[in-house]
Amino acid sequence: MVPVARGRGQRLALGLDGHRFGAALAGRVDAAGLAVLRAQGWRVVVLAADRVLRGDPVFLTGHLEREFHLHLLDQVG
């Protein structure tokens, strides 16, 4: 777990602090916590636990890569 949003106790299952990109399992982060993270410039991908545990790892990896690339593009304008 990657602690983020100091003071709110939010944690991400996967996070790149330097890029403000992360992933969280559905139900592990609340809407208010996501709003705080997004206001701080984080892009958080919320994933269903069953998709992570039983889904296609190639699809999941591709999804996270696309989201990360979109995040990088948003940062450069």
mmCIF file of the N, C-alpha and C atoms, coordinates in Angstrom:
data_MODEL
# 
_entry.id   MODEL 
# 
loop_
_atom_site.group_PDB 
_atom_site.id 
_atom_site.type_symbol 
_atom_site.label_atom_id 
_atom_site.label_alt_id 
_atom_site.label_comp_id 
_atom_site.label_asym_id 
_atom_site.label_entity_id 
_atom_site.label_seq_id 
_atom_site.pdbx_PDB_ins_code 
_atom_site.Cartn_x 
_atom_site.Cartn_y 
_atom_site.Cartn_z 
_atom_site.occupancy 
_atom_site.B_iso_or_equiv 
_atom_site.pdbx_formal_charge 
_atom_site.auth_seq_id 
_atom_site.auth_comp_id 
_atom_site.auth_asym_id 
_atom_site.auth_atom_id 
_atom_site.pdbx_PDB_model_num 
ATOM 1   N N  . MET A 1 1  ? 0.839   -1.180  0.000   1.00 0.00 ? 1  MET A N  1 
ATOM 2   C CA . MET A 1 1  ? 0.000   0.000   0.000   1.00 0.00 ? 1  MET A CA 1 
ATOM 3   C C  . MET A 1 1  ? 0.887   1.248   0.000   1.00 0.00 ? 1  MET A C  1 
ATOM 4   N N  . VAL A 1 2  ? 0.440   2.245   -0.706  1.00 0.00 ? 2  VAL A N  1 
ATOM 5   C CA . VAL A 1 2  ? 1.171   3.500   -0.810  1.00 0.00 ? 2  VAL A CA 1 
ATOM 6   C C  . VAL A 1 2  ? 0.360   4.578   -0.117  1.00 0.00 ? 2  VAL A C  1 
ATOM 7   N N  . PRO A 1 3  ? 0.873   5.125   1.009   1.00 0.00 ? 3  PRO A N  1 
ATOM 8   C CA . PRO A 1 3  ? 0.113   6.191   1.666   1.00 0.00 ? 3  PRO A CA 1 
ATOM 9   C C  . PRO A 1 3  ? 0.210   7.494   0.873   1.00 0.00 ? 3  PRO A C  1 
ATOM 10  N N  . VAL A 1 4  ? -0.925  8.145   0.694   1.00 0.00 ? 4  VAL A N  1 
ATOM 11  C CA . VAL A 1 4  ? -0.976  9.427   -0.013  1.00 0.00 ? 4  VAL A CA 1 
ATOM 12  C C  . VAL A 1 4  ? -1.963  10.339  0.708   1.00 0.00 ? 4  VAL A C  1 
ATOM 13  N N  . ALA A 1 5  ? -2.034  11.579  0.284   1.00 0.00 ? 5  ALA A N  1 
ATOM 14  C CA . ALA A 1 5  ? -2.956  12.564  0.857   1.00 0.00 ? 5  ALA A CA 1 
ATOM 15  C C  . ALA A 1 5  ? -2.804  12.603  2.369   1.00 0.00 ? 5  ALA A C  1 
ATOM 16  N N  . ARG A 1 6  ? -1.635  12.978  2.787   1.00 0.00 ? 6  ARG A N  1 
ATOM 17  C CA . ARG A 1 6  ? -1.331  13.030  4.217   1.00 0.00 ? 6  ARG A CA 1 
ATOM 18  C C  . ARG A 1 6  ? -2.444  13.752  4.979   1.00 0.00 ? 6  ARG A C  1 
ATOM 19  N N  . GLY A 1 7  ? -2.780  13.225  6.111   1.00 0.00 ? 7  GLY A N  1 
ATOM 20  C CA . GLY A 1 7  ? -3.830  13.829  6.925   1.00 0.00 ? 7  GLY A CA 1 
ATOM 21  C C  . GLY A 1 7  ? -5.195  13.237  6.659   1.00 0.00 ? 7  GLY A C  1 
ATOM 22  N N  . ARG A 1 8  ? -5.398  12.589  5.513   1.00 0.00 ? 8  ARG A N  1 
ATOM 23  C CA . ARG A 1 8  ? -6.691  11.959  5.204   1.00 0.00 ? 8  ARG A CA 1 
ATOM 24  C C  . ARG A 1 8  ? -6.593  10.441  5.329   1.00 0.00 ? 8  ARG A C  1 
ATOM 25  N N  . GLY A 1 9  ? -5.384  9.934   5.484   1.00 0.00 ? 9  GLY A N  1 
ATOM 26  C CA . GLY A 1 9  ? -5.213  8.509   5.663   1.00 0.00 ? 9  GLY A CA 1 
ATOM 27  C C  . GLY A 1 9  ? -5.546  7.671   4.442   1.00 0.00 ? 9  GLY A C  1 
ATOM 28  N N  . GLN A 1 10 ? -5.456  8.230   3.263   1.00 0.00 ? 10 GLN A N  1 
ATOM 29  C CA . GLN A 1 10 ? -5.755  7.487   2.045   1.00 0.00 ? 10 GLN A CA 1 
ATOM 30  C C  . GLN A 1 10 ? -4.563  6.605   1.679   1.00 0.00 ? 10 GLN A C  1 
ATOM 31  N N  . ARG A 1 11 ? -4.874  5.434   1.156   1.00 0.00 ? 11 ARG A N  1 
ATOM 32  C CA . ARG A 1 11 ? -3.832  4.521   0.697   1.00 0.00 ? 11 ARG A CA 1 
ATOM 33  C C  . ARG A 1 11 ? -4.232  3.959   -0.663  1.00 0.00 ? 11 ARG A C  1 
ATOM 34  N N  . LEU A 1 12 ? -3.232  3.836   -1.514  1.00 0.00 ? 12 LEU A N  1 
ATOM 35  C CA . LEU A 1 12 ? -3.447  3.249   -2.836  1.00 0.00 ? 12 LEU A CA 1 
ATOM 36  C C  . LEU A 1 12 ? -2.769  1.890   -2.882  1.00 0.00 ? 12 LEU A C  1 
ATOM 37  N N  . ALA A 1 13 ? -3.338  0.963   -3.636  1.00 0.00 ? 13 ALA A N  1 
ATOM 38  C CA . ALA A 1 13 ? -2.747  -0.361  -3.795  1.00 0.00 ? 13 ALA A CA 1 
ATOM 39  C C  . ALA A 1 13 ? -1.456  -0.272  -4.607  1.00 0.00 ? 13 ALA A C  1 
ATOM 40  N N  . LEU A 1 14 ? -1.404  0.696   -5.501  1.00 0.00 ? 14 LEU A N  1 
ATOM 41  C CA . LEU A 1 14 ? -0.254  0.909   -6.369  1.00 0.00 ? 14 LEU A CA 1 
ATOM 42  C C  . LEU A 1 14 ? -0.132  2.403   -6.559  1.00 0.00 ? 14 LEU A C  1 
ATOM 43  N N  . GLY A 1 15 ? 1.049   2.950   -6.434  1.00 0.00 ? 15 GLY A N  1 
ATOM 44  C CA . GLY A 1 15 ? 1.187   4.384   -6.619  1.00 0.00 ? 15 GLY A CA 1 
ATOM 45  C C  . GLY A 1 15 ? 2.575   4.793   -7.059  1.00 0.00 ? 15 GLY A C  1 
ATOM 46  N N  . LEU A 1 16 ? 2.609   5.754   -7.941  1.00 0.00 ? 16 LEU A N  1 
ATOM 47  C CA . LEU A 1 16 ? 3.858   6.387   -8.372  1.00 0.00 ? 16 LEU A CA 1 
ATOM 48  C C  . LEU A 1 16 ? 3.813   7.824   -7.862  1.00 0.00 ? 16 LEU A C  1 
ATOM 49  N N  . ASP A 1 17 ? 4.368   8.017   -6.675  1.00 0.00 ? 17 ASP A N  1 
ATOM 50  C CA . ASP A 1 17 ? 4.276   9.311   -5.996  1.00 0.00 ? 17 ASP A CA 1 
ATOM 51  C C  . ASP A 1 17 ? 4.826   10.452  -6.848  1.00 0.00 ? 17 ASP A C  1 
ATOM 52  N N  . GLY A 1 18 ? 5.954   10.220  -7.512  1.00 0.00 ? 18 GLY A N  1 
ATOM 53  C CA . GLY A 1 18 ? 6.570   11.263  -8.326  1.00 0.00 ? 18 GLY A CA 1 
ATOM 54  C C  . GLY A 1 18 ? 5.711   11.700  -9.501  1.00 0.00 ? 18 GLY A C  1 
ATOM 55  N N  . HIS A 1 19 ? 4.847   10.815  -9.968  1.00 0.00 ? 19 HIS A N  1 
ATOM 56  C CA . HIS A 1 19 ? 3.964   11.122  -11.094 1.00 0.00 ? 19 HIS A CA 1 
ATOM 57  C C  . HIS A 1 19 ? 2.523   11.361  -10.669 1.00 0.00 ? 19 HIS A C  1 
ATOM 58  N N  . ARG A 1 20 ? 2.240   11.158  -9.384  1.00 0.00 ? 20 ARG A N  1 
ATOM 59  C CA . ARG A 1 20 ? 0.879   11.306  -8.850  1.00 0.00 ? 20 ARG A CA 1 
ATOM 60  C C  . ARG A 1 20 ? -0.116  10.447  -9.634  1.00 0.00 ? 20 ARG A C  1 
ATOM 61  N N  . PHE A 1 21 ? 0.264   9.191   -9.771  1.00 0.00 ? 21 PHE A N  1 
ATOM 62  C CA . PHE A 1 21 ? -0.583  8.223   -10.459 1.00 0.00 ? 21 PHE A CA 1 
ATOM 63  C C  . PHE A 1 21 ? -0.706  6.992   -9.577  1.00 0.00 ? 21 PHE A C  1 
ATOM 64  N N  . GLY A 1 22 ? -1.919  6.458   -9.494  1.00 0.00 ? 22 GLY A N  1 
ATOM 65  C CA . GLY A 1 22 ? -2.078  5.269   -8.680  1.00 0.00 ? 22 GLY A CA 1 
ATOM 66  C C  . GLY A 1 22 ? -3.322  4.477   -9.005  1.00 0.00 ? 22 GLY A C  1 
ATOM 67  N N  . ALA A 1 23 ? -3.426  3.346   -8.356  1.00 0.00 ? 23 ALA A N  1 
ATOM 68  C CA . ALA A 1 23 ? -4.583  2.474   -8.497  1.00 0.00 ? 23 ALA A CA 1 
ATOM 69  C C  . ALA A 1 23 ? -5.063  2.078   -7.113  1.00 0.00 ? 23 ALA A C  1 
ATOM 70  N N  . ALA A 1 24 ? -6.366  1.961   -6.984  1.00 0.00 ? 24 ALA A N  1 
ATOM 71  C CA . ALA A 1 24 ? -6.970  1.553   -5.718  1.00 0.00 ? 24 ALA A CA 1 
ATOM 72  C C  . ALA A 1 24 ? -8.025  0.499   -6.006  1.00 0.00 ? 24 ALA A C  1 
ATOM 73  N N  . LEU A 1 25 ? -8.224  -0.380  -5.060  1.00 0.00 ? 25 LEU A N  1 
ATOM 74  C CA . LEU A 1 25 ? -9.291  -1.356  -5.185  1.00 0.00 ? 25 LEU A CA 1 
ATOM 75  C C  . LEU A 1 25 ? -10.604 -0.707  -4.781  1.00 0.00 ? 25 LEU A C  1 
ATOM 76  N N  . ALA A 1 26 ? -11.647 -1.016  -5.513  1.00 0.00 ? 26 ALA A N  1 
ATOM 77  C CA . ALA A 1 26 ? -12.975 -0.486  -5.203  1.00 0.00 ? 26 ALA A CA 1 
ATOM 78  C C  . ALA A 1 26 ? -13.316 -0.854  -3.756  1.00 0.00 ? 26 ALA A C  1 
ATOM 79  N N  . GLY A 1 27 ? -13.845 0.100   -3.031  1.00 0.00 ? 27 GLY A N  1 
ATOM 80  C CA . GLY A 1 27 ? -14.203 -0.113  -1.639  1.00 0.00 ? 27 GLY A CA 1 
ATOM 81  C C  . GLY A 1 27 ? -13.092 0.196   -0.660  1.00 0.00 ? 27 GLY A C  1 
ATOM 82  N N  . ARG A 1 28 ? -11.883 0.409   -1.153  1.00 0.00 ? 28 ARG A N  1 
ATOM 83  C CA . ARG A 1 28 ? -10.745 0.722   -0.278  1.00 0.00 ? 28 ARG A CA 1 
ATOM 84  C C  . ARG A 1 28 ? -10.467 2.217   -0.178  1.00 0.00 ? 28 ARG A C  1 
ATOM 85  N N  . VAL A 1 29 ? -11.086 2.984   -1.064  1.00 0.00 ? 29 VAL A N  1 
ATOM 86  C CA . VAL A 1 29 ? -10.941 4.441   -1.034  1.00 0.00 ? 29 VAL A CA 1 
ATOM 87  C C  . VAL A 1 29 ? -12.339 5.020   -1.261  1.00 0.00 ? 29 VAL A C  1 
ATOM 88  N N  . ASP A 1 30 ? -12.684 6.022   -0.474  1.00 0.00 ? 30 ASP A N  1 
ATOM 89  C CA . ASP A 1 30 ? -14.032 6.585   -0.584  1.00 0.00 ? 30 ASP A CA 1 
ATOM 90  C C  . ASP A 1 30 ? -14.060 7.768   -1.546  1.00 0.00 ? 30 ASP A C  1 
ATOM 91  N N  . ALA A 1 31 ? -15.259 8.217   -1.871  1.00 0.00 ? 31 ALA A N  1 
ATOM 92  C CA . ALA A 1 31 ? -15.434 9.308   -2.839  1.00 0.00 ? 31 ALA A CA 1 
ATOM 93  C C  . ALA A 1 31 ? -14.752 10.588  -2.363  1.00 0.00 ? 31 ALA A C  1 
ATOM 94  N N  . ALA A 1 32 ? -14.845 10.882  -1.078  1.00 0.00 ? 32 ALA A N  1 
ATOM 95  C CA . ALA A 1 32 ? -14.207 12.090  -0.548  1.00 0.00 ? 32 ALA A CA 1 
ATOM 96  C C  . ALA A 1 32 ? -12.688 11.987  -0.674  1.00 0.00 ? 32 ALA A C  1 
ATOM 97  N N  . GLY A 1 33 ? -12.152 10.808  -0.403  1.00 0.00 ? 33 GLY A N  1 
ATOM 98  C CA . GLY A 1 33 ? -10.712 10.607  -0.533  1.00 0.00 ? 33 GLY A CA 1 
ATOM 99  C C  . GLY A 1 33 ? -10.247 10.747  -1.966  1.00 0.00 ? 33 GLY A C  1 
ATOM 100 N N  . LEU A 1 34 ? -11.026 10.206  -2.901  1.00 0.00 ? 34 LEU A N  1 
ATOM 101 C CA . LEU A 1 34 ? -10.692 10.364  -4.314  1.00 0.00 ? 34 LEU A CA 1 
ATOM 102 C C  . LEU A 1 34 ? -10.722 11.823  -4.735  1.00 0.00 ? 34 LEU A C  1 
ATOM 103 N N  . ALA A 1 35 ? -11.693 12.563  -4.231  1.00 0.00 ? 35 ALA A N  1 
ATOM 104 C CA . ALA A 1 35 ? -11.794 13.993  -4.566  1.00 0.00 ? 35 ALA A CA 1 
ATOM 105 C C  . ALA A 1 35 ? -10.563 14.742  -4.067  1.00 0.00 ? 35 ALA A C  1 
ATOM 106 N N  . VAL A 1 36 ? -10.097 14.411  -2.878  1.00 0.00 ? 36 VAL A N  1 
ATOM 107 C CA . VAL A 1 36 ? -8.895  15.059  -2.326  1.00 0.00 ? 36 VAL A CA 1 
ATOM 108 C C  . VAL A 1 36 ? -7.687  14.734  -3.192  1.00 0.00 ? 36 VAL A C  1 
ATOM 109 N N  . LEU A 1 37 ? -7.549  13.461  -3.537  1.00 0.00 ? 37 LEU A N  1 
ATOM 110 C CA . LEU A 1 37 ? -6.411  13.060  -4.364  1.00 0.00 ? 37 LEU A CA 1 
ATOM 111 C C  . LEU A 1 37 ? -6.445  13.746  -5.723  1.00 0.00 ? 37 LEU A C  1 
ATOM 112 N N  . ARG A 1 38 ? -7.602  13.785  -6.334  1.00 0.00 ? 38 ARG A N  1 
ATOM 113 C CA . ARG A 1 38 ? -7.715  14.420  -7.657  1.00 0.00 ? 38 ARG A CA 1 
ATOM 114 C C  . ARG A 1 38 ? -7.433  15.915  -7.567  1.00 0.00 ? 38 ARG A C  1 
ATOM 115 N N  . ALA A 1 39 ? -7.852  16.553  -6.482  1.00 0.00 ? 39 ALA A N  1 
ATOM 116 C CA . ALA A 1 39 ? -7.569  17.977  -6.288  1.00 0.00 ? 39 ALA A CA 1 
ATOM 117 C C  . ALA A 1 39 ? -6.069  18.219  -6.122  1.00 0.00 ? 39 ALA A C  1 
ATOM 118 N N  . GLN A 1 40 ? -5.356  17.214  -5.663  1.00 0.00 ? 40 GLN A N  1 
ATOM 119 C CA . GLN A 1 40 ? -3.905  17.317  -5.501  1.00 0.00 ? 40 GLN A CA 1 
ATOM 120 C C  . GLN A 1 40 ? -3.156  16.901  -6.768  1.00 0.00 ? 40 GLN A C  1 
ATOM 121 N N  . GLY A 1 41 ? -3.901  16.641  -7.847  1.00 0.00 ? 41 GLY A N  1 
ATOM 122 C CA . GLY A 1 41 ? -3.273  16.306  -9.114  1.00 0.00 ? 41 GLY A CA 1 
ATOM 123 C C  . GLY A 1 41 ? -3.067  14.822  -9.362  1.00 0.00 ? 41 GLY A C  1 
ATOM 124 N N  . TRP A 1 42 ? -3.600  13.975  -8.503  1.00 0.00 ? 42 TRP A N  1 
ATOM 125 C CA . TRP A 1 42 ? -3.474  12.526  -8.687  1.00 0.00 ? 42 TRP A CA 1 
ATOM 126 C C  . TRP A 1 42 ? -4.486  12.022  -9.695  1.00 0.00 ? 42 TRP A C  1 
ATOM 127 N N  . ARG A 1 43 ? -4.074  11.054  -10.491 1.00 0.00 ? 43 ARG A N  1 
ATOM 128 C CA . ARG A 1 43 ? -5.006  10.273  -11.321 1.00 0.00 ? 43 ARG A CA 1 
ATOM 129 C C  . ARG A 1 43 ? -5.067  8.903   -10.662 1.00 0.00 ? 43 ARG A C  1 
ATOM 130 N N  . VAL A 1 44 ? -6.244  8.532   -10.206 1.00 0.00 ? 44 VAL A N  1 
ATOM 131 C CA . VAL A 1 44 ? -6.425  7.257   -9.512  1.00 0.00 ? 44 VAL A CA 1 
ATOM 132 C C  . VAL A 1 44 ? -7.378  6.393   -10.323 1.00 0.00 ? 44 VAL A C  1 
ATOM 133 N N  . VAL A 1 45 ? -6.909  5.217   -10.672 1.00 0.00 ? 45 VAL A N  1 
ATOM 134 C CA . VAL A 1 45 ? -7.723  4.234   -11.373 1.00 0.00 ? 45 VAL A CA 1 
ATOM 135 C C  . VAL A 1 45 ? -8.310  3.308   -10.311 1.00 0.00 ? 45 VAL A C  1 
ATOM 136 N N  . VAL A 1 46 ? -9.625  3.232   -10.252 1.00 0.00 ? 46 VAL A N  1 
ATOM 137 C CA . VAL A 1 46 ? -10.287 2.368   -9.281  1.00 0.00 ? 46 VAL A CA 1 
ATOM 138 C C  . VAL A 1 46 ? -10.624 1.055   -9.974  1.00 0.00 ? 46 VAL A C  1 
ATOM 139 N N  . LEU A 1 47 ? -10.138 -0.029  -9.394  1.00 0.00 ? 47 LEU A N  1 
ATOM 140 C CA . LEU A 1 47 ? -10.283 -1.350  -9.994  1.00 0.00 ? 47 LEU A CA 1 
ATOM 141 C C  . LEU A 1 47 ? -11.139 -2.261  -9.117  1.00 0.00 ? 47 LEU A C  1 
ATOM 142 N N  . ALA A 1 48 ? -12.008 -3.020  -9.729  1.00 0.00 ? 48 ALA A N  1 
ATOM 143 C CA . ALA A 1 48 ? -12.803 -4.010  -9.001  1.00 0.00 ? 48 ALA A CA 1 
ATOM 144 C C  . ALA A 1 48 ? -11.883 -5.157  -8.581  1.00 0.00 ? 48 ALA A C  1 
ATOM 145 N N  . ALA A 1 49 ? -11.998 -5.577  -7.337  1.00 0.00 ? 49 ALA A N  1 
ATOM 146 C CA . ALA A 1 49 ? -11.116 -6.621  -6.805  1.00 0.00 ? 49 ALA A CA 1 
ATOM 147 C C  . ALA A 1 49 ? -11.208 -7.915  -7.615  1.00 0.00 ? 49 ALA A C  1 
ATOM 148 N N  . ASP A 1 50 ? -12.401 -8.315  -8.021  1.00 0.00 ? 50 ASP A N  1 
ATOM 149 C CA . ASP A 1 50 ? -12.532 -9.552  -8.785  1.00 0.00 ? 50 ASP A CA 1 
ATOM 150 C C  . ASP A 1 50 ? -11.845 -9.445  -10.146 1.00 0.00 ? 50 ASP A C  1 
ATOM 151 N N  . ARG A 1 51 ? -11.813 -8.252  -10.703 1.00 0.00 ? 51 ARG A N  1 
ATOM 152 C CA . ARG A 1 51 ? -11.125 -8.042  -11.992 1.00 0.00 ? 51 ARG A CA 1 
ATOM 153 C C  . ARG A 1 51 ? -9.615  -8.197  -11.823 1.00 0.00 ? 51 ARG A C  1 
ATOM 154 N N  . VAL A 1 52 ? -9.121  -7.726  -10.668 1.00 0.00 ? 52 VAL A N  1 
ATOM 155 C CA . VAL A 1 52 ? -7.685  -7.832  -10.406 1.00 0.00 ? 52 VAL A CA 1 
ATOM 156 C C  . VAL A 1 52 ? -7.302  -9.286  -10.123 1.00 0.00 ? 52 VAL A C  1 
ATOM 157 N N  . LEU A 1 53 ? -8.114  -9.960  -9.324  1.00 0.00 ? 53 LEU A N  1 
ATOM 158 C CA . LEU A 1 53 ? -7.779  -11.319 -8.902  1.00 0.00 ? 53 LEU A CA 1 
ATOM 159 C C  . LEU A 1 53 ? -8.045  -12.373 -9.971  1.00 0.00 ? 53 LEU A C  1 
ATOM 160 N N  . ARG A 1 54 ? -9.118  -12.180 -10.762 1.00 0.00 ? 54 ARG A N  1 
ATOM 161 C CA . ARG A 1 54 ? -9.498  -13.222 -11.713 1.00 0.00 ? 54 ARG A CA 1 
ATOM 162 C C  . ARG A 1 54 ? -9.488  -12.753 -13.170 1.00 0.00 ? 54 ARG A C  1 
ATOM 163 N N  . GLY A 1 55 ? -9.166  -11.507 -13.385 1.00 0.00 ? 55 GLY A N  1 
ATOM 164 C CA . GLY A 1 55 ? -9.186  -10.978 -14.747 1.00 0.00 ? 55 GLY A CA 1 
ATOM 165 C C  . GLY A 1 55 ? -7.930  -11.312 -15.525 1.00 0.00 ? 55 GLY A C  1 
ATOM 166 N N  . ASP A 1 56 ? -7.929  -10.900 -16.745 1.00 0.00 ? 56 ASP A N  1 
ATOM 167 C CA . ASP A 1 56 ? -6.800  -11.110 -17.640 1.00 0.00 ? 56 ASP A CA 1 
ATOM 168 C C  . ASP A 1 56 ? -5.681  -10.125 -17.281 1.00 0.00 ? 56 ASP A C  1 
ATOM 169 N N  . PRO A 1 57 ? -4.524  -10.610 -16.847 1.00 0.00 ? 57 PRO A N  1 
ATOM 170 C CA . PRO A 1 57 ? -3.449  -9.695  -16.444 1.00 0.00 ? 57 PRO A CA 1 
ATOM 171 C C  . PRO A 1 57 ? -2.946  -8.820  -17.592 1.00 0.00 ? 57 PRO A C  1 
ATOM 172 N N  . VAL A 1 58 ? -2.996  -9.315  -18.810 1.00 0.00 ? 58 VAL A N  1 
ATOM 173 C CA . VAL A 1 58 ? -2.559  -8.523  -19.967 1.00 0.00 ? 58 VAL A CA 1 
ATOM 174 C C  . VAL A 1 58 ? -3.510  -7.341  -20.165 1.00 0.00 ? 58 VAL A C  1 
ATOM 175 N N  . PHE A 1 59 ? -4.810  -7.590  -20.049 1.00 0.00 ? 59 PHE A N  1 
ATOM 176 C CA . PHE A 1 59 ? -5.794  -6.518  -20.174 1.00 0.00 ? 59 PHE A CA 1 
ATOM 177 C C  . PHE A 1 59 ? -5.609  -5.490  -19.055 1.00 0.00 ? 59 PHE A C  1 
ATOM 178 N N  . LEU A 1 60 ? -5.433  -5.963  -17.831 1.00 0.00 ? 60 LEU A N  1 
ATOM 179 C CA . LEU A 1 60 ? -5.268  -5.074  -16.684 1.00 0.00 ? 60 LEU A CA 1 
ATOM 180 C C  . LEU A 1 60 ? -4.017  -4.207  -16.840 1.00 0.00 ? 60 LEU A C  1 
ATOM 181 N N  . THR A 1 61 ? -2.922  -4.816  -17.244 1.00 0.00 ? 61 THR A N  1 
ATOM 182 C CA . THR A 1 61 ? -1.679  -4.069  -17.438 1.00 0.00 ? 61 THR A CA 1 
ATOM 183 C C  . THR A 1 61 ? -1.845  -3.034  -18.552 1.00 0.00 ? 61 THR A C  1 
ATOM 184 N N  . GLY A 1 62 ? -2.483  -3.422  -19.637 1.00 0.00 ? 62 GLY A N  1 
ATOM 185 C CA . GLY A 1 62 ? -2.725  -2.487  -20.738 1.00 0.00 ? 62 GLY A CA 1 
ATOM 186 C C  . GLY A 1 62 ? -3.595  -1.324  -20.299 1.00 0.00 ? 62 GLY A C  1 
ATOM 187 N N  . HIS A 1 63 ? -4.612  -1.616  -19.496 1.00 0.00 ? 63 HIS A N  1 
ATOM 188 C CA . HIS A 1 63 ? -5.498  -0.563  -18.994 1.00 0.00 ? 63 HIS A CA 1 
ATOM 189 C C  . HIS A 1 63 ? -4.721  0.441   -18.137 1.00 0.00 ? 63 HIS A C  1 
ATOM 190 N N  . LEU A 1 64 ? -3.897  -0.057  -17.232 1.00 0.00 ? 64 LEU A N  1 
ATOM 191 C CA . LEU A 1 64 ? -3.105  0.838   -16.383 1.00 0.00 ? 64 LEU A CA 1 
ATOM 192 C C  . LEU A 1 64 ? -2.095  1.634   -17.200 1.00 0.00 ? 64 LEU A C  1 
ATOM 193 N N  . GLU A 1 65 ? -1.494  1.006   -18.197 1.00 0.00 ? 65 GLU A N  1 
ATOM 194 C CA . GLU A 1 65 ? -0.546  1.722   -19.063 1.00 0.00 ? 65 GLU A CA 1 
ATOM 195 C C  . GLU A 1 65 ? -1.241  2.848   -19.814 1.00 0.00 ? 65 GLU A C  1 
ATOM 196 N N  . ARG A 1 66 ? -2.427  2.571   -20.369 1.00 0.00 ? 66 ARG A N  1 
ATOM 197 C CA . ARG A 1 66 ? -3.170  3.621   -21.101 1.00 0.00 ? 66 ARG A CA 1 
ATOM 198 C C  . ARG A 1 66 ? -3.532  4.773   -20.169 1.00 0.00 ? 66 ARG A C  1 
ATOM 199 N N  . GLU A 1 67 ? -4.006  4.456   -18.983 1.00 0.00 ? 67 GLU A N  1 
ATOM 200 C CA . GLU A 1 67 ? -4.371  5.509   -18.025 1.00 0.00 ? 67 GLU A CA 1 
ATOM 201 C C  . GLU A 1 67 ? -3.149  6.335   -17.633 1.00 0.00 ? 67 GLU A C  1 
ATOM 202 N N  . PHE A 1 68 ? -2.014  5.675   -17.450 1.00 0.00 ? 68 PHE A N  1 
ATOM 203 C CA . PHE A 1 68 ? -0.786  6.392   -17.093 1.00 0.00 ? 68 PHE A CA 1 
ATOM 204 C C  . PHE A 1 68 ? -0.349  7.309   -18.231 1.00 0.00 ? 68 PHE A C  1 
ATOM 205 N N  . HIS A 1 69 ? -0.417  6.809   -19.454 1.00 0.00 ? 69 HIS A N  1 
ATOM 206 C CA . HIS A 1 69 ? -0.039  7.648   -20.607 1.00 0.00 ? 69 HIS A CA 1 
ATOM 207 C C  . HIS A 1 69 ? -0.966  8.841   -20.748 1.00 0.00 ? 69 HIS A C  1 
ATOM 208 N N  . LEU A 1 70 ? -2.264  8.633   -20.536 1.00 0.00 ? 70 LEU A N  1 
ATOM 209 C CA . LEU A 1 70 ? -3.213  9.759   -20.580 1.00 0.00 ? 70 LEU A CA 1 
ATOM 210 C C  . LEU A 1 70 ? -2.884  10.782  -19.500 1.00 0.00 ? 70 LEU A C  1 
ATOM 211 N N  . HIS A 1 71 ? -2.516  10.294  -18.334 1.00 0.00 ? 71 HIS A N  1 
ATOM 212 C CA . HIS A 1 71 ? -2.143  11.182  -17.237 1.00 0.00 ? 71 HIS A CA 1 
ATOM 213 C C  . HIS A 1 71 ? -0.914  12.016  -17.603 1.00 0.00 ? 71 HIS A C  1 
ATOM 214 N N  . LEU A 1 72 ? 0.077   11.371  -18.195 1.00 0.00 ? 72 LEU A N  1 
ATOM 215 C CA . LEU A 1 72 ? 1.275   12.095  -18.610 1.00 0.00 ? 72 LEU A CA 1 
ATOM 216 C C  . LEU A 1 72 ? 0.944   13.150  -19.668 1.00 0.00 ? 72 LEU A C  1 
ATOM 217 N N  . LEU A 1 73 ? 0.084   12.796  -20.608 1.00 0.00 ? 73 LEU A N  1 
ATOM 218 C CA . LEU A 1 73 ? -0.331  13.759  -21.623 1.00 0.00 ? 73 LEU A CA 1 
ATOM 219 C C  . LEU A 1 73 ? -1.079  14.944  -21.013 1.00 0.00 ? 73 LEU A C  1 
ATOM 220 N N  . ASP A 1 74 ? -1.918  14.684  -20.020 1.00 0.00 ? 74 ASP A N  1 
ATOM 221 C CA . ASP A 1 74 ? -2.624  15.783  -19.328 1.00 0.00 ? 74 ASP A CA 1 
ATOM 222 C C  . ASP A 1 74 ? -1.636  16.724  -18.645 1.00 0.00 ? 74 ASP A C  1 
ATOM 223 N N  . GLN A 1 75 ? -0.546  16.179  -18.131 1.00 0.00 ? 75 GLN A N  1 
ATOM 224 C CA . GLN A 1 75 ? 0.424   17.006  -17.419 1.00 0.00 ? 75 GLN A CA 1 
ATOM 225 C C  . GLN A 1 75 ? 1.206   17.934  -18.342 1.00 0.00 ? 75 GLN A C  1 
ATOM 226 N N  . VAL A 1 76 ? 1.437   17.504  -19.557 1.00 0.00 ? 76 VAL A N  1 
ATOM 227 C CA . VAL A 1 76 ? 2.206   18.347  -20.490 1.00 0.00 ? 76 VAL A CA 1 
ATOM 228 C C  . VAL A 1 76 ? 1.321   19.258  -21.324 1.00 0.00 ? 76 VAL A C  1 
ATOM 229 N N  . GLY A 1 77 ? 0.022   19.045  -21.220 1.00 0.00 ? 77 GLY A N  1 
ATOM 230 C CA . GLY A 1 77 ? -0.912  19.936  -21.897 1.00 0.00 ? 77 GLY A CA 1 
ATOM 231 C C  . GLY A 1 77 ? -1.279  19.457  -23.215 1.00 0.00 ? 77 GLY A C  1 
# 
